[in-house]
Amino acid sequence: MMDDLHAPPVPGIGLTAKYPEIGTGPVDTTIYHDPAIFAQEMEAIFKRSWYMIGRVEQIPKAGDFFTCELPSFRQAVLVCRDREGRVNAFHNVCTHRGNVAEHRAEGHCNGLFTCRFHGWSFDLQGRLARMRDEEGFFGADRAGMGLKKIPVDIWEGFIFVSPVDEPHQTLVEYLGEQGRDTAGYPWGACTQSYQFETEIACNWKLAVDSPSEVYHIPVLHPNSAAPTMMAAGNPHGRLLDVTLKGPHRTNSHYSVLAEPKPVQKLAYFHAQAAQNVVQAELDYELPKGINPTRSPWWTVDLITFFPALSFTLSAHMYTAHQVWPLSPNRCLYQQRVFVRPAQNAGQRFGQENTMVEFRDVVMEDLSTLERIQRALDTGQIRKFHYHDHELALRHQHYVVTDILAAYEREQG
């Protein structure tokens, strides 16, 4: 079996033909730079979506909390677990004068979050618990002066929030078939994580597009990703399959048992820390939405929840990619790598090697995206021409333009 994996068949052409409604012609690039379209996207797409902001393992006990931001909406968020075990989310804004209610990034509190401006305190359910010199306030109604709640829900241990008071749809509805088909993967086993973020001078869709195709890997990543993902048998960077599920999609990646570099060999095969290496054996059953073709040459799925959350998922680790739109030609990119806790020095080394490889790949990607954006902003490139195995990019363009057209009809 292992020897057979060295010489698999070359993936063929024909992915786009499975979805004739998507089309095959060039696509208009206006949606990647036009300010009016960006404004519509914020209303029609981003305000109607849910956002993953963390995992339940970050707040295992009552009083545990973390804070974060929703950069696209300039909202500060406070997430905590209350004494009944519920996960609550609030706008991290003191209702007295607007300072943050909790300034720390994470930690444990004794049941009260106290503003460091005037000392107002709020309990784990967001209720106003203490007001200094309450007598001096005019008819203060504590019941209506607690922290403002944010809609929150949980899927597979991930904490999601909505940026609006009345979500356009429930989290279950938002995740749809993609959520149902990928539930059951051992998400919670990867409790060790590493995170970085960077601001990119490009449209959010370019940042989402970047990991959504591997046609570029042999050229842009010859020394980082290509040696393992694009070894003999896949010189052009083709995928096993692309599955479209409403606005969401999955790319199944193909690889072979290539001969890695010496350092990679130590990291991959002794530490079992790689995402881009064929995994012949699993100690669990994959959900039907992961490696849906059940190919023996599967290494990675890119599971995308439209508009801007993706998981690069392999047998024993996964990476979350979150893109936050900031303007027509600027976005914030966050990457968080989840791995199983290292049991020895070899595994720890493998994790560190993986972080370095991810860093190199991302740096190569992002500098390229900024050059593309400059060309789009000047109107030099008016059409994109997609390869058959860039179906995910064509699908994103189709979904965005379809939603915006429906939004215009809705607005009259």
URFEN-V213373 format. One record per residue. N is the residue number from 0. OMEGA is omega in whole degrees, -180 to 180 (NA if undefined). NEAR is the number of other C-alpha atoms within 10 Angstrom. Layout:
((N:OMEGA:NEAR) (N:OMEGA:NEAR))
//
This chain:
((0:-177:7) (1:180:10) (2:-180:8) (3:-178:11) (4:-179:16) (5:-176:17) (6:-179:14) (7:176:17) (8:178:10) (9:177:16) (10:-175:16) (11:177:12) (12:177:12) (13:180:12) (14:-175:19) (15:-178:20) (16:179:13) (17:-176:11) (18:-174:14) (19:-180:9) (20:-178:10) (21:-179:16) (22:-179:14) (23:-176:16) (24:176:11) (25:-180:12) (26:-179:16) (27:-179:14) (28:-176:16) (29:-176:15) (30:-179:19) (31:-177:20) (32:-174:23) (33:-178:16) (34:-179:14) (35:178:10) (36:178:16) (37:179:21) (38:177:13) (39:180:16) (40:-180:22) (41:-179:17) (42:-171:12) (43:-175:20) (44:-169:18) (45:176:21) (46:-179:16) (47:-178:17) (48:174:24) (49:-174:27) (50:177:22) (51:-177:18) (52:180:17) (53:-180:19) (54:-177:18) (55:179:17) (56:178:12) (57:-178:17) (58:-175:21) (59:-174:14) (60:175:15) (61:-178:19) (62:176:20) (63:-177:20) (64:165:26) (65:177:21) (66:179:21) (67:178:17) (68:167:14) (69:-169:16) (70:-178:14) (71:-176:17) (72:180:15) (73:-179:10) (74:174:13) (75:-173:17) (76:175:23) (77:-180:27) (78:-180:26) (79:173:30) (80:-178:24) (81:-174:20) (82:176:13) (83:179:9) (84:-179:13) (85:172:12) (86:-179:22) (87:177:21) (88:-178:28) (89:165:23) (90:-177:22) (91:-174:27) (92:176:20) (93:-175:26) (94:176:19) (95:-177:15) (96:172:11) (97:175:11) (98:176:15) (99:179:20) (100:178:27) (101:-174:24) (102:-178:15) (103:-180:13) (104:180:10) (105:177:17) (106:180:13) (107:179:17) (108:-179:16) (109:180:10) (110:-180:19) (111:171:21) (112:-173:26) (113:178:21) (114:-178:22) (115:175:14) (116:-180:13) (117:172:13) (118:174:15) (119:-177:21) (120:-178:23) (121:-178:24) (122:-174:19) (123:174:28) (124:176:21) (125:-178:23) (126:176:17) (127:-174:23) (128:-176:18) (129:173:15) (130:176:17) (131:179:11) (132:-176:7) (133:-178:11) (134:-177:9) (135:179:9) (136:-171:10) (137:177:7) (138:-178:8) (139:179:12) (140:-176:10) (141:-176:12) (142:-179:9) (143:-175:11) (144:177:16) (145:177:21) (146:-180:23) (147:-178:16) (148:174:16) (149:176:21) (150:-176:18) (151:176:21) (152:-174:20) (153:174:16) (154:177:16) (155:179:15) (156:177:13) (157:179:16) (158:179:22) (159:174:19) (160:175:24) (161:-180:24) (162:-179:22) (163:-177:15) (164:-179:10) (165:-178:11) (166:180:18) (167:177:16) (168:179:13) (169:178:16) (170:179:21) (171:179:13) (172:-179:10) (173:-178:19) (174:173:21) (175:-179:16) (176:179:16) (177:178:22) (178:180:19) (179:-175:14) (180:-179:16) (181:174:16) (182:179:16) (183:171:16) (184:-178:19) (185:180:15) (186:-175:20) (187:180:17) (188:-178:13) (189:-173:15) (190:177:15) (191:-178:14) (192:178:14) (193:-174:13) (194:169:12) (195:177:10) (196:178:13) (197:177:12) (198:-176:15) (199:178:22) (200:177:22) (201:176:29) (202:-176:28) (203:-178:25) (204:176:23) (205:180:21) (206:176:26) (207:-180:24) (208:-168:17) (209:179:16) (210:-174:20) (211:174:23) (212:-180:21) (213:176:24) (214:-177:18) (215:-169:17) (216:180:23) (217:-177:20) (218:-175:12) (219:-175:16) (220:-175:18) (221:-177:14) (222:-178:15) (223:-177:18) (224:-172:19) (225:-176:21) (226:180:20) (227:-177:24) (228:-172:27) (229:180:24) (230:-178:21) (231:-179:17) (232:180:17) (233:-173:20) (234:-176:14) (235:180:17) (236:178:23) (237:-179:27) (238:171:25) (239:-175:24) (240:170:22) (241:180:22) (242:180:20) (243:-179:17) (244:-174:14) (245:178:14) (246:-176:19) (247:-177:25) (248:177:22) (249:170:25) (250:174:28) (251:-174:26) (252:-175:25) (253:173:30) (254:178:29) (255:178:26) (256:180:22) (257:176:17) (258:-178:12) (259:173:16) (260:-177:12) (261:-180:9) (262:178:11) (263:-179:20) (264:177:15) (265:-177:18) (266:-173:23) (267:-168:23) (268:177:15) (269:-178:13) (270:-179:21) (271:-174:19) (272:-173:29) (273:173:27) (274:-169:23) (275:-179:24) (276:180:24) (277:177:23) (278:-175:19) (279:-175:14) (280:177:8) (281:177:9) (282:178:7) (283:180:10) (284:179:10) (285:171:18) (286:-174:15) (287:-179:15) (288:179:22) (289:-168:25) (290:-174:26) (291:178:19) (292:-177:15) (293:-180:13) (294:175:13) (295:179:19) (296:177:25) (297:175:26) (298:-171:25) (299:165:27) (300:168:27) (301:-177:25) (302:-175:24) (303:171:24) (304:-179:24) (305:9:21) (306:-164:23) (307:175:21) (308:178:19) (309:173:24) (310:169:20) (311:-166:22) (312:176:23) (313:-173:23) (314:-171:27) (315:178:20) (316:177:24) (317:-179:23) (318:176:21) (319:177:19) (320:178:21) (321:178:22) (322:180:26) (323:178:25) (324:179:25) (325:179:21) (326:180:19) (327:-178:23) (328:177:23) (329:179:19) (330:176:23) (331:-180:21) (332:177:20) (333:177:16) (334:178:20) (335:-177:17) (336:-179:22) (337:179:22) (338:175:21) (339:-179:18) (340:179:14) (341:180:15) (342:180:9) (343:-177:9) (344:179:10) (345:178:18) (346:178:21) (347:177:16) (348:179:19) (349:178:24) (350:180:27) (351:178:15) (352:178:20) (353:179:19) (354:-180:16) (355:179:13) (356:177:16) (357:180:18) (358:-178:15) (359:-179:15) (360:-179:18) (361:179:16) (362:177:10) (363:179:14) (364:-169:18) (365:178:20) (366:177:13) (367:-179:14) (368:180:18) (369:176:19) (370:177:12) (371:-178:17) (372:179:22) (373:178:16) (374:179:12) (375:-178:22) (376:-179:17) (377:177:10) (378:-178:13) (379:-178:10) (380:-177:15) (381:180:13) (382:169:14) (383:180:13) (384:-173:12) (385:172:15) (386:178:16) (387:-178:18) (388:167:25) (389:-178:22) (390:-179:27) (391:179:26) (392:177:21) (393:179:23) (394:179:21) (395:178:21) (396:-180:19) (397:-178:16) (398:-179:18) (399:-177:19) (400:179:16) (401:180:11) (402:-180:16) (403:177:17) (404:178:13) (405:179:12) (406:178:16) (407:178:11) (408:-180:9) (409:-179:9) (410:178:6) (411:NA:6))
//
